[in-house]
């Protein structure tokens, strides 16, 4: 069976600084009509940065939507026309003040495909050099360094719940044997 849903009509519901929300009327595989709500996002990157002592650089920041501080790897949204690897380099420097000489792709993840079109590009960064942080003016975060095995433990024990962080840590472990 062809599972494709065909767009019949689309209307913008909301346009913000980062997101656009639209509501689409679609033709379902069984011939009936349905409605789909889609949140459009420019996409993002996340960087699993590991220093020369095997420690992962994490950021702790308040996430308003969840009403609490979360622990995550450095990440951010892509700017218009920016390639994912450029975004990764920029975000690593802005959030933790680091640059890396060694970069490896950890692939891509789609965090919430039911309604959100964001693709996150994951990277492993090593051979780090440190300088000053330059977070965005509305971004407040604390940097933490923990051993990679400690991050894995926290992910597996549900202490770190951020999907991009969990995915990057597990991929790095399986792909590169960290």
C-alpha positions as CSV (number, residue, x, y, z in Angstrom):
1,X,0.0,0.0,0.0
2,X,1.2,3.5,-0.8
3,X,1.4,5.3,2.6
4,X,1.9,8.8,1.1
5,X,-0.5,11.5,2.2
6,X,-1.1,14.2,-0.4
7,X,-1.5,17.9,0.5
8,X,-4.8,19.3,-0.7
9,X,-4.6,22.7,1.1
10,X,-2.2,24.5,3.4
11,X,-2.7,27.5,5.6
12,X,-0.3,29.3,7.9
13,X,-1.5,29.5,11.5
14,X,1.5,31.2,13.1
15,X,4.8,32.7,12.1
16,X,7.4,33.5,14.8
17,X,11.1,34.3,15.1
18,X,12.1,30.7,14.8
19,X,9.0,28.6,14.1
20,X,6.2,28.6,11.6
21,X,3.0,26.5,12.2
22,X,0.7,25.4,9.4
23,X,-2.4,23.4,9.1
24,X,-2.8,21.1,6.1
25,X,-5.7,19.3,4.7
26,X,-4.5,16.0,3.3
27,X,-5.8,13.0,1.3
28,X,-5.1,9.9,3.3
29,X,-3.9,6.5,1.8
30,X,-7.5,5.2,2.2
31,X,-8.9,8.1,0.1
32,X,-10.5,10.0,3.0
33,X,-9.4,13.5,4.1
34,X,-7.5,14.4,7.3
35,X,-5.9,17.3,8.9
36,X,-2.2,17.7,9.8
37,X,-0.6,20.3,12.0
38,X,3.1,20.9,11.2
39,X,5.7,23.0,13.0
40,X,8.4,24.1,10.6
41,X,11.9,24.6,12.0
42,X,15.1,25.6,10.2
43,X,16.9,22.6,11.6
44,X,19.7,22.4,14.1
45,X,23.0,20.8,15.2
46,X,24.3,19.2,18.4
47,X,27.9,18.6,19.3
48,X,29.3,15.8,21.5
49,X,32.6,17.5,22.4
50,X,35.2,15.4,24.2
51,X,38.3,17.0,25.7
52,X,41.8,15.3,25.9
53,X,40.9,13.8,29.3
54,X,37.8,12.0,27.9
55,X,35.4,14.4,29.4
56,X,32.2,15.6,27.6
57,X,31.3,19.3,27.6
58,X,27.7,19.8,28.6
59,X,25.6,22.8,29.1
60,X,23.0,23.2,31.8
61,X,20.2,25.7,30.9
62,X,16.7,26.5,31.9
63,X,14.2,25.2,29.3
64,X,11.1,27.3,29.6
65,X,8.8,24.8,27.9
66,X,9.7,22.2,30.6
67,X,10.0,24.7,33.5
68,X,13.4,23.3,34.6
69,X,17.1,23.2,34.0
70,X,18.2,20.5,31.5
71,X,21.6,19.0,30.8
72,X,22.5,18.9,27.1
73,X,25.4,18.8,24.7
74,X,26.0,22.2,23.0
75,X,23.4,22.8,20.2
76,X,21.7,25.4,18.2
77,X,19.6,26.2,15.2
78,X,20.9,26.6,11.7
79,X,20.9,30.1,10.2
80,X,19.6,30.6,6.7
81,X,22.0,29.3,4.1
82,X,24.4,27.8,6.8
83,X,25.7,24.3,6.3
84,X,25.3,22.0,9.4
85,X,29.0,21.7,9.9
86,X,29.3,25.5,10.0
87,X,26.5,25.7,12.6
88,X,28.3,23.0,14.7
89,X,31.5,25.0,14.7
90,X,29.7,28.2,15.6
91,X,27.6,26.7,18.4
92,X,30.5,24.9,20.0
93,X,32.5,28.1,20.2
94,X,29.6,30.3,21.3
95,X,28.2,27.9,24.0
96,X,31.4,26.5,25.5
97,X,34.2,28.5,24.0
98,X,35.8,25.6,22.2
99,X,37.1,24.9,18.8
100,X,37.9,21.4,17.5
101,X,40.4,20.1,15.0
102,X,38.8,16.7,14.6
103,X,35.1,16.4,13.5
104,X,33.1,13.3,12.8
105,X,29.5,13.0,11.8
106,X,27.2,11.0,14.1
107,X,24.4,11.3,11.5
108,X,21.0,12.9,11.8
109,X,18.0,12.5,14.1
110,X,14.3,13.5,13.7
111,X,13.2,14.2,17.2
112,X,9.4,14.4,16.8
113,X,8.2,13.4,13.3
114,X,4.5,13.4,14.2
115,X,4.3,17.2,13.8
116,X,7.8,18.8,13.9
117,X,9.9,18.9,10.7
118,X,13.3,19.7,12.4
119,X,16.3,17.6,11.5
120,X,19.2,17.6,13.9
121,X,22.7,16.9,12.7
122,X,24.9,15.3,15.3
123,X,28.7,15.7,15.5
124,X,31.6,14.3,17.5
125,X,34.3,17.0,18.2
126,X,37.7,16.2,19.6
127,X,41.2,17.7,19.9
128,X,39.7,20.8,21.5
129,X,41.2,24.2,22.1
130,X,39.5,26.6,24.6
131,X,38.8,30.3,24.5
132,X,36.0,32.6,25.6
133,X,32.3,31.7,25.4
134,X,30.0,34.0,23.4
135,X,26.4,32.9,24.1
136,X,23.5,34.7,22.5
137,X,22.2,37.6,24.5
138,X,19.1,35.7,25.7
139,X,21.1,32.5,26.4
140,X,22.2,31.7,30.0
141,X,24.0,28.5,30.6
142,X,26.6,26.8,32.8
143,X,29.2,24.5,31.3
144,X,30.0,21.2,33.0
145,X,32.6,18.5,32.1
146,X,32.0,14.9,33.0
147,X,33.6,11.6,31.9
148,X,32.0,10.1,28.8
149,X,31.1,7.0,30.8
150,X,29.3,9.1,33.4
151,X,27.2,10.7,30.6
152,X,26.3,7.3,29.3
153,X,25.2,6.3,32.8
154,X,23.1,9.4,33.2
155,X,21.5,8.8,29.8
156,X,20.7,5.2,30.6
157,X,19.4,6.0,34.1
158,X,17.1,8.8,32.7
159,X,19.0,11.5,34.5
160,X,19.8,13.1,31.1
161,X,16.6,13.1,29.0
162,X,17.4,15.4,26.2
163,X,17.0,13.4,23.0
164,X,19.9,14.8,21.0
165,X,22.2,14.3,23.9
166,X,21.1,10.7,24.4
167,X,21.3,9.9,20.7
168,X,24.7,11.5,20.3
169,X,26.2,9.7,23.3
170,X,24.8,6.3,22.3
171,X,25.8,6.7,18.6
172,X,29.4,7.7,19.6
173,X,29.7,4.7,21.9
174,X,28.5,2.3,19.2
175,X,30.1,3.9,16.1
176,X,33.4,4.9,17.6
177,X,33.8,2.6,20.7
178,X,34.2,5.5,23.1
